[in-house]
Each structure stands twice: as C-alpha cells, then as structure tokens.
Amino acid sequence: MTIESARKTFWTWWVCGLLLCASTINYMDRQTLANVSKRITNEFDLSDEQYGYLETAFGLAFATGAIVFGTIADRTNVRWLYPIVLLLWSLMGFLTGFVETYTGLMFCRLFLGLFEAGHWPCALKTTHRLLPPESRALGNSVLQSGTAIGAIVTPLIMLRMLTDAPGSWRPAFQVIAAVGSVWAVVWIFSTRSDDLAPASPYGSATDGLASGNADDGDTFASAIFNRKFLVLMAIVVAINACWHLFRVWMPKFLQSGRGYDEKSMLAFMFWYNTATDIGCLSSGLLTRLLNRFGISVHGSRCIAFGICAALVAAGGLIPWLPAGPGLVLVLLMVAFGSLGLFPCYLTFSQELSTRHQGKVIGLLGSIAWVTSSPLHPLFGRWIDRTKSYDLGMALTCGLPMGAFFVLILFWPANYSGGRKEGAHDAA
C-alpha cells in the first residue's frame, strides 16, 4: 500500500467515525425522553396512550423529513446539508429542556423527528460514495453502531444529572443537544466537497450500475417499481417496528412491568445498549468474514441477517419471565440481534440506485415510520387497559424472522450466486 493510498484509507475511516458520532448524537437527542419517560408522564400527568402520541408525532414527522431530506440529499452536497440538519435537530433537543406544557413537548418532539430524518440520507450517501461494496456492510455497521453508543451514553448522563428534584431532567436535554455544534465544526474541517458531491447523472461502473450511462435504467421509477424494493419495504417495516417498540417502551416496561427502580433501569439500559452495539458491529464483521471465506456478498449479508433475526425471536419468551437472570439474558439476546439487522438492511437498500439513493432510502424510511409510529398510542392504550407490556413485546420479536423469510424467498435469484461479488455486481 502506498503512502497516498494509506492516507486515503485513514481519511475514509475517519469520516466513517464521524458518521458514528453523528448517529450517537442523533440517538442521544432521541433517547433522552425515553430514559425519563416515567418522570415525564408523572410531571405532565400523562397516560401511556398520551405518551405514545408523543412518539407518533416524532415518527410521522420523521417520515416526512425522510422524503424531504432524501430528495435534497440527491440534489445538494451532503458536506453542507449534513451539519445543517444536525444543528437543527440539536436545537429542538435543547428547547425541550424549557417546555412547560404537553403541547410544547409535542411541538419539540415533532420538529426533532423532522430534522433527525436528514441524518440517514446524508450518512448513507457518504458511505456509498466512500466505500467499495464489500466494505459497505462494515461501514454501515460503524455508522449504525453510533445509535447504540448514543443509547449507552444517555443513561450514564442521566444517572449523573438526575436528582429527586422535579425538573432535574431538563439540563440533561440541553447538555446533550449542545454536543451537536462541536460535531458540525469537525465535520466541515474533515470533509471535502468533491468527495461528497451529488452523483453524476452519468454514473460510473463502481456505482453498481450496469454501465456508465443514465439510459441504462438508474431512474427513480426503476428503483422503486421492482421486487427488491417490495422486499425491502417488508424488511424495514418489520425491523423498525421491533427496534422502536423496545426503544420507546423498555424503560417503562422494566419499571412498571417488572418492578425495577429508576437507577436499576438506567444501569440495565447501559448493558442492553452495549449489547446492541456489539451486535451491530458483529453483523458487519461477520459479513466481511464470510465474504473472505468465499461466500457471496449477498449471501454473507443474508446469513448475518438470519442469525440476528433468530436472536430477536428469543424475545417471544418474555411473558413467561419474571425479573431476574432469565429475563436479562433474553433481553440481551434481543438487543444483540435487533440492531445487527440494520447494517444488512442498509447495504441491501444501497443496491437500488446511485443517482436517487437519497430519495429511495428516504421513501423506505418514511414507510417504516408511517407504519410503526401509530402503534405506540395503541400499545399505550393496551397497557392502560391490561397493565401489561408482555404480549405486545413478545409478538413484536417475531417480526424480524418473518422479514428474513421474505428476503430468502423473494429477493431476485441473480443476486445470491457467486463466490464474491465485486463492485459491478453489488452496490
């Protein structure tokens, strides 16, 4: 490897590290509410159904933002778009620390979701531009693992800052939000406009298109009106419904459903989210390892996805598990598998289009949020009536395995063969 090549490799993975940090900030701003959900519902005198509507507002706004910012990401340079959306969502997180009413909380949550949606089109455009196909699952693992790190760090901050005093949760929102301004400065000084500019309308062979001509079929219509897109719709709905139900309701499940106190809950959330991070990175590493042993890129991703789905399915045992080691073990298995699913899904989605990648990813994200967000108030209403979280959480854990079967049965056969897929075969 030449010195110039080594420098480029270092810079590429440095940028991937910044993507990890952006995902961390994204989830820290998102998870602050869930970590103090019991305090919030008590302070604002909310039912579980009303708390669920906060997440619905966030999710539907995220669905809107996914399409809006996905379209913008295809037309502008993400070097500049990325820090703008990050600063905007950080502002919404900061303002949450000042709200005094349910309406104000709803407003901040809605616009937090709208601007946070810009993270994924920008980040995935970056990994697609900088990494070859065989490295994208690992790059997306690094990117996705930031969500777990954010979820790990947030309980630690809460443990440090929360007191018995009412409103002690407010400064934590503001401190976490302030971190975004530091990231924006580092991003601008670390990136170059030429490397992150919108894709040329004429593409390139390394983009995964059949050839370097726009007439070869890389249109938005061709990207969404095909079997792969339909398969990815099923996958993203299933894995997002599972991931977000546990993200939103786990702290309340542990406290109200299993009797853990707040400190024990926050301590467990640290280990739960550590397991999600390990699962996420392991998924990308396993894909890379299997490919080096001769399994195709697509086949490697499918194996990793299937293993993660099987681990999540263990959550079906939750209704029969009281607080204790058995429940902890099952929840950690769910944690490991649930985030490990996403790097595989993200690399599948990057195969659909180069020129319209932001819009395609945004549309898939929008579909996921539109379908999963309305479930939260319904789940909250179920909890208000039954005083139990168990059945909903157990049923949700079966969704990723269903998505795995859809992937195996319906993904086009010409993407599953071969020992190793090069840049021409998989994007």
Buried (B, 14 or more C-beta within 10 A) or exposed (E): EEEEEEEBEEBBBEBBBBBBBBBBBBBBBBBBBBBBBBBBBEBBEBBBBBBBBBBBBBBBBBBBBBBBBBBBBBEBBBBBBBBBBBBBBBBBBBBBBEBEEBEBBBBBBBBBBBBBBBBBBBBBBBBBBBBEBBBBBBBBBBBBBBBBBBBBBBBEBBBEBBEEEEEBBBEBBBBBBEBBBEBBEEBEEEBEEEBBEBBEEBBEEBBBBEBEEBEEBBBBEBBBEEEBBEBBBBBBBBBBBBBBBBBBBBBBBBBBBBEBEBEBBBBBBBBBBBBBBBBBBBBBBBBBBBBEEEBBBBBBBBBBBBBBBBBBBBBBBBEEBEEEEEBBEBBBBBBBBBBBBBBBBBBBBBBBBBBBBBBBBBBBBBBBBBBBBBBBBEBBBBBEEEEBBBEBBBBBBBBBBBBBEBBEEEBEEEBBEBEBBBBBBBB
